[in-house]
Amino acid sequence: MKKFLIALMSICLLAGTATAKENKKNVFPDGTPIPEWFDSAEVPDISTLGKIYNLADYGVISDPVRLQTEKVQAVIDEAAANGGGVVVFPEGICKSGALFMKQGVHLHLKQGAILLGSDFIMDFPVVMTRIEGEWCKYFAALINAENLDGFSITGKGIIDGNGSPYWQAFRTRRLWNPQCTNKDEQRPRLFFMNNCRNVVLADVTMQNSPFWSCHCYKSDHVKIINVRIFSPIKPIRSASADGIDMDVCSNFHIVGCRLTVNDDAICFKGGKGPEADKDPVNGENRNILVENCIFDNTTGSCMTCGSESIHAINILMRNCEVNGGGSLLQLKMRPDTPQRYEYITIENIKGHCSGLLGIASWTQFFDLKGHTEIPRSYANNITFRNIDLKTNRFMGVRGNKEQYDVYDFTFENITVETENAEWDKTAFDSYKMKNVFVNGQEQK
């Protein structure tokens, strides 16, 4: 809790452009009140969560080589059979393949504890799972949770995906097959949850994921508190190691986190294809609050409406710091998928990054699946407010009237120092600017 309060105070000082009146509004971008559930960032006390199952008492030892999947899973299963409790990883290295959470069971990693993922893909069974906007057979994650209500993963320990050999294999494969998709090279995710609710991820470090770091599908009322998510750019460049992927999710509170990843830091997914909006396995992301976070050198963007997404609504990012990386907000417009990105607000931000906003067609692995017409997409009611940035360019917005409409954008109280002040006003069907200065010149 102390760590959270210190981070909160320092970042709020950075967000000095916010007015008291604006802070009192506390509403989502569409004007609906933010529920009281979002007011708390309290980390569960494990002593209140049931019996403690310390893995050291069950024959799990510190060993960076020996695989201990079966022993750890047996303790998780025993805790569940006994009505739940907390499985504690003590100080040391525990190497494991895929683990599966059970109802009533929590995980806690003590400071100095490392849950190290196996570097052998066969230690991650092939299961039916959600990946890249569809359900298919793919490899389980290191930690998997499905149909659970009320669990937590806490502690100051580390969940390490041991990603280096996977990244190298992926990039080698891309050398001889540039069309290799993310799924073609066999890689597990670090964490995946499906159809879960009342979840808390707090204080842990999630690093070196072979693939996406934290993938959440059809989950609701999830708090991610003080979590550090990291994947390297050098000396070995990680691959597709997104920070937090929300895929048909609602009521997420991401607070006090620090994300340094070689891809998108926070990404919204939800389906792809010409009829993706008609498929019940797909859907919207709604009521997402990201606040008091730090984004470092994200090679993608701080926040992205992603390469497989059909609807993102009521997204609020506020009181954050950016230290290098891509745009504050990137909207990827797939020409083979009907998309709507609406009621998104980015406010009270300071730092430096590549740009304020990016919008462009996203044609990677384009597939109309036999359809002849490009579905129409929309980006509207999007606001940038109280922002002070140094950037490589002001905005990278590309219009495409045949594919998508961009309208009702608001830019207010923004100061940008940039190497490239040019931007295409014609890309917007409508926009408003108030007190927006780029290299000292007011924008209209």
C-alpha positions in Angstrom: 0.0 0.0 0.0 2.9 2.3 0.8 4.4 1.8 -2.6 1.0 2.7 -4.2 0.7 5.9 -2.2 4.2 7.1 -3.1 3.6 6.4 -6.8 0.2 8.1 -6.6 1.6 11.3 -5.0 4.5 11.6 -7.5 2.4 11.2 -10.6 -0.4 13.5 -9.4 2.3 16.2 -9.0 3.2 15.7 -12.6 -0.4 16.1 -13.6 -0.5 19.7 -12.3 -2.6 20.9 -15.2 -5.7 19.2 -14.0 -8.2 21.6 -12.3 -10.1 20.8 -9.1 -13.4 21.1 -11.1 -12.3 18.5 -13.6 -11.2 16.1 -10.8 -14.6 16.4 -9.1 -16.4 15.3 -12.3 -15.3 11.7 -12.0 -17.3 10.4 -14.9 -16.7 8.2 -17.8 -16.3 9.9 -21.2 -20.0 9.4 -22.1 -20.9 11.3 -18.9 -22.0 8.3 -16.8 -20.7 8.4 -13.2 -17.7 6.2 -12.4 -18.9 3.6 -9.8 -17.5 3.6 -6.3 -15.8 0.3 -7.0 -13.2 2.2 -8.9 -12.3 4.4 -5.8 -10.3 1.7 -4.0 -6.9 0.3 -4.9 -6.6 -1.9 -1.8 -4.4 -5.0 -2.0 -5.9 -8.1 -0.3 -4.3 -9.2 3.0 -3.5 -12.9 2.4 -4.1 -13.7 6.0 -7.8 -13.1 5.4 -8.0 -15.4 2.3 -7.9 -18.8 4.0 -5.3 -21.4 4.8 -1.7 -20.7 3.7 -0.1 -23.4 1.5 3.7 -22.6 1.5 5.2 -24.6 -1.4 8.3 -25.2 0.6 6.3 -27.4 2.9 5.2 -29.6 -0.1 8.6 -30.5 -1.5 9.0 -27.6 -4.0 12.6 -26.4 -3.9 14.5 -23.5 -5.4 16.0 -24.8 -8.6 16.3 -22.9 -11.9 16.6 -26.2 -13.9 14.3 -28.8 -12.5 10.7 -28.6 -13.6 8.2 -28.6 -10.7 4.9 -28.2 -12.5 3.2 -31.3 -11.1 4.1 -30.4 -7.5 2.8 -26.9 -7.7 -0.4 -28.0 -9.5 -0.9 -30.6 -6.8 -0.9 -28.0 -4.1 -3.3 -25.7 -6.1 -5.6 -28.7 -6.4 -5.4 -29.6 -2.7 -6.1 -26.1 -1.7 -9.2 -26.1 -3.9 -10.4 -29.4 -2.6 -10.1 -28.1 0.9 -12.3 -25.0 0.2 -9.6 -22.7 -1.0 -6.6 -20.8 0.4 -3.4 -19.1 -0.6 -0.6 -20.9 -2.4 2.6 -19.1 -1.5 5.8 -19.1 -3.5 8.7 -18.6 -1.1 12.0 -16.9 -1.9 13.8 -18.8 -4.7 13.3 -20.0 -8.2 10.5 -22.3 -9.1 10.5 -23.5 -12.7 7.2 -24.6 -14.1 5.1 -25.3 -17.2 1.4 -24.4 -17.4 -0.5 -24.0 -14.1 -4.3 -23.9 -13.8 -6.0 -21.9 -11.1 -9.0 -23.3 -9.2 -12.0 -21.7 -7.5 -11.1 -20.3 -4.1 -7.3 -20.4 -4.6 -5.1 -17.4 -4.6 -1.4 -17.1 -5.5 1.1 -15.1 -3.5 4.8 -14.6 -4.5 7.0 -13.4 -1.6 9.7 -10.9 -2.3 12.6 -12.8 -3.8 10.3 -15.5 -5.3 10.5 -16.2 -9.0 8.0 -18.3 -10.9 10.1 -19.1 -14.0 8.3 -20.4 -17.1 9.7 -23.4 -18.9 11.6 -22.8 -22.1 10.2 -26.0 -23.7 6.9 -25.5 -25.4 5.7 -29.0 -24.8 5.4 -28.1 -21.1 2.4 -26.0 -22.2 -0.5 -28.2 -23.4 -2.5 -27.4 -26.4 -6.0 -26.4 -25.3 -9.0 -24.5 -26.8 -8.2 -20.9 -26.0 -8.8 -17.4 -27.2 -5.9 -15.9 -29.2 -5.7 -13.1 -31.8 -9.4 -12.4 -31.9 -10.6 -16.0 -32.3 -11.1 -19.3 -30.4 -8.8 -22.1 -31.6 -6.4 -24.7 -30.4 -3.2 -23.1 -29.0 -0.8 -23.4 -26.1 -1.9 -22.7 -22.6 -0.3 -19.8 -20.7 2.1 -20.1 -17.7 -0.8 -19.2 -15.4 -4.4 -19.9 -16.5 -7.7 -19.0 -14.9 -11.1 -20.0 -16.3 -14.6 -19.4 -14.9 -13.4 -18.2 -11.6 -15.0 -15.7 -9.2 -12.8 -13.9 -6.7 -9.1 -14.7 -6.9 -5.9 -12.8 -6.5 -2.3 -12.9 -7.5 -0.3 -10.8 -5.2 3.2 -10.3 -3.6 6.4 -8.6 -4.5 7.8 -11.6 -6.4 8.4 -12.1 -10.1 6.5 -14.1 -12.8 9.2 -14.6 -15.5 8.2 -16.1 -18.8 11.8 -17.1 -19.7 11.0 -15.5 -23.1 14.5 -15.3 -24.7 14.6 -18.6 -26.6 11.0 -18.1 -27.8 11.8 -14.6 -29.2 14.9 -15.8 -31.0 13.0 -18.7 -32.5 10.2 -16.4 -33.7 12.6 -13.9 -35.3 14.6 -16.6 -36.9 11.4 -18.0 -38.4 10.4 -14.6 -39.7 13.7 -14.4 -41.6 12.7 -17.2 -43.9 9.0 -16.7 -43.8 8.0 -13.0 -43.4 4.4 -14.0 -43.4 4.8 -16.0 -40.2 2.0 -14.9 -37.8 2.3 -14.5 -34.1 0.6 -17.9 -33.7 2.8 -19.8 -36.2 5.8 -19.8 -33.9 4.9 -21.8 -30.8 4.9 -19.5 -27.7 2.9 -19.4 -24.5 1.5 -16.3 -22.9 2.4 -15.3 -19.3 -1.1 -15.1 -17.9 -4.5 -15.8 -19.4 -7.9 -15.6 -17.8 -11.3 -16.4 -19.4 -14.7 -15.5 -18.0 -13.5 -14.4 -14.6 -14.7 -11.7 -12.3 -13.7 -10.0 -9.0 -10.0 -10.4 -9.7 -7.0 -8.6 -8.2 -3.5 -8.6 -9.6 -1.2 -6.6 -7.3 2.4 -5.8 -6.7 4.0 -8.6 -8.7 6.4 -8.1 -11.6 5.5 -9.8 -14.8 8.4 -10.0 -17.2 10.0 -11.6 -20.2 6.8 -13.0 -21.6 7.3 -15.2 -24.7 4.0 -13.7 -26.1 1.3 -11.4 -24.6 2.0 -10.7 -21.0 -1.5 -10.4 -19.4 -4.4 -11.5 -21.6 -7.9 -11.1 -20.2 -11.0 -12.4 -22.1 -14.6 -11.8 -21.1 -13.7 -10.8 -17.6 -15.3 -8.2 -15.4 -14.5 -6.2 -12.3 -10.7 -6.7 -12.4 -8.2 -4.5 -10.6 -4.5 -4.5 -11.7 -2.6 -2.6 -9.0 1.0 -1.6 -8.8 2.0 -4.3 -11.3 5.3 -3.9 -13.2 5.2 -5.4 -16.7 8.5 -5.6 -18.6 9.9 -7.0 -21.8 13.3 -6.0 -23.2 14.2 -4.2 -26.4 17.9 -5.1 -26.1 20.2 -6.9 -26.0 17.6 -9.5 -27.2 14.4 -7.9 -28.6 11.3 -9.5 -27.3 8.4 -10.2 -29.7 4.7 -9.4 -29.4 5.0 -9.0 -25.6 2.0 -6.7 -25.1 1.5 -5.5 -21.5 -2.3 -5.8 -20.8 -4.7 -7.1 -23.5 -8.4 -6.7 -22.7 -10.5 -8.8 -24.9 -14.3 -8.3 -24.5 -13.9 -7.0 -21.0 -15.6 -4.6 -18.7 -15.0 -2.7 -15.5 -11.2 -2.8 -15.4 -9.2 -0.5 -13.0 -5.5 -0.3 -13.9 -3.7 1.8 -11.3 -0.2 2.6 -10.2 1.3 0.2 -12.8 4.6 0.6 -14.8 4.7 -0.8 -18.3 7.9 -1.2 -20.3 7.2 -3.5 -23.2 8.3 -4.1 -26.8 4.8 -3.7 -28.2 1.5 -2.1 -27.1 1.3 -1.4 -23.4 -2.5 -1.5 -23.0 -4.4 -3.0 -25.9 -8.1 -3.5 -26.6 -9.1 -6.6 -28.6 -12.5 -8.2 -29.3 -12.6 -10.0 -32.6 -11.8 -9.7 -36.3 -13.4 -10.4 -39.7 -16.2 -9.0 -41.8 -18.9 -10.5 -39.5 -17.0 -10.2 -36.2 -19.7 -8.0 -34.7 -22.3 -10.8 -35.2 -20.4 -13.5 -33.4 -21.3 -13.9 -29.7 -17.7 -14.9 -28.8 -16.7 -11.3 -29.7 -17.7 -8.0 -28.2 -16.9 -4.7 -26.7 -14.5 -3.4 -24.1 -16.4 -1.0 -21.8 -15.8 1.1 -18.6 -12.0 1.0 -18.4 -10.1 3.3 -16.0 -6.3 3.6 -16.4 -4.7 6.0 -13.9 -1.5 7.0 -12.2 0.6 4.7 -14.4 4.0 5.1 -16.0 4.7 4.1 -19.6 8.4 3.6 -20.5 9.7 3.1 -24.1 6.7 1.1 -25.3 7.6 0.4 -29.0 3.9 0.2 -29.7 1.6 2.8 -28.1 0.6 3.5 -24.5 -3.0 2.6 -25.4 -4.1 0.9 -28.6 -7.5 -0.1 -30.0 -5.9 -3.1 -31.5 -5.4 -5.1 -34.6 -8.4 -7.3 -33.7 -11.0 -5.1 -32.0 -14.7 -4.3 -32.9 -15.8 -1.9 -30.2 -14.2 0.1 -27.4 -16.3 2.5 -25.4 -15.9 4.5 -22.2 -12.1 4.3 -21.9 -10.5 6.9 -19.5 -6.7 7.3 -19.1 -5.6 10.0 -16.7 -2.8 11.3 -14.5 -0.1 9.3 -16.2 3.6 9.8 -17.2 5.1 8.7 -20.5 8.9 8.2 -21.0 9.5 7.4 -24.6 7.7 5.0 -26.9 4.8 5.3 -29.4 1.8 7.5 -29.5 -0.5 8.1 -26.4 -3.3 6.6 -28.4 -3.3 4.4 -31.5 -6.4 3.5 -33.4 -5.8 0.6 -35.8 -8.5 0.5 -38.4 -8.8 -2.9 -40.0 -10.3 -2.8 -43.5 -11.7 -6.3 -43.1 -13.5 -5.7 -39.7 -16.4 -3.3 -38.7 -15.0 -1.3 -35.8 -16.2 1.5 -33.5 -13.9 3.4 -31.1 -15.9 5.9 -29.1 -16.0 7.9 -25.9 -12.3 7.7 -25.1 -10.6 10.4 -23.0 -6.9 10.9 -22.4 -6.2 13.6 -19.8 -3.6 14.9 -17.5 -0.5 13.5 -19.1 3.1 14.6 -19.1 6.3 13.3 -20.7 7.7 12.4 -24.1 6.7 9.9 -26.8 6.4 9.7 -30.6 3.1 11.5 -30.9 -0.2 12.4 -29.5 -2.5 10.3 -31.7 -2.1 7.8 -34.5 -4.9 6.6 -36.8 -4.3 4.5 -39.9 -5.5 1.5 -41.8 -4.1 -1.8 -40.4 -3.7 -4.3 -43.1 -1.5 -7.0 -41.6 -2.9 -10.4 -42.5 -5.9 -8.7 -44.2 -8.7 -11.2 -45.0 -12.3 -10.4 -46.1 -13.1 -14.1 -46.0 -14.9 -14.1 -49.3 -16.7 -10.8 -48.8 -16.4 -8.2 -51.5 -17.2 -5.0 -49.5 -15.1 -3.3 -46.9 -17.1 -2.9 -43.7 -17.4 0.7 -42.4 -15.7 1.8 -39.2 -15.9 4.8 -36.9 -13.8 6.7 -34.4 -15.7 9.4 -32.6 -16.2 11.3 -29.3 -12.5 11.1 -28.4 -10.9 13.7 -26.2 -7.4 14.8 -25.3 -7.2 17.2 -22.4 -4.5 18.8 -20.2 -1.4 17.3 -21.9 2.2 18.5 -21.9 4.4 16.5 -24.3 7.6 16.4 -26.3 7.1 14.3 -29.4 8.7 13.3 -32.7 5.5 14.4 -34.4 2.3 16.1 -33.4 -0.2 13.6 -34.8 0.0 10.8 -37.3 -3.6 10.7 -38.5 -4.4 9.3 -42.0 -7.8 9.7 -43.4 -9.5 7.0 -45.5 -13.0 8.1 -46.4 -13.7 4.8 -48.1 -13.0 2.8 -45.0 -13.7 4.9 -41.8 -15.1 8.1 -40.4 -13.2 10.2 -37.8 -15.3 12.8 -36.1 -16.2 14.7 -32.9 -12.6 14.8 -31.6 -11.7 17.4 -28.9 -8.3 18.7 -28.1 -8.1 21.0 -25.1 -5.3 22.6 -23.0 -2.4 20.9 -24.9 1.2 21.9 -25.2 3.4 20.0 -27.6 7.1 20.5 -28.5 7.8 18.4 -31.6 10.2 17.8 -34.5 7.2 17.6 -36.9 4.3 19.9 -36.3 2.5 19.0 -39.5 -0.9 17.2 -39.3 -3.7 16.5 -41.7 -6.8 18.4 -40.7 -8.8 16.9 -43.5 -8.5 13.5 -41.9 -11.1 14.6 -39.4 -14.8 15.1 -40.4 -15.1 17.3 -37.3 -12.9 18.4 -34.4 -12.6 21.1 -31.8 -9.4 22.8 -30.5 -9.0 25.0 -27.5 -5.7 26.2 -26.1 -3.7 23.9 -28.2 -0.1 25.0 -28.9 2.4 23.2 -31.0 5.9 24.6 -30.9 4.3 27.8 -29.5 1.8 28.1 -32.4 -1.9 27.9 -31.5 -3.7 25.3 -33.5 -7.2 25.9 -35.0 
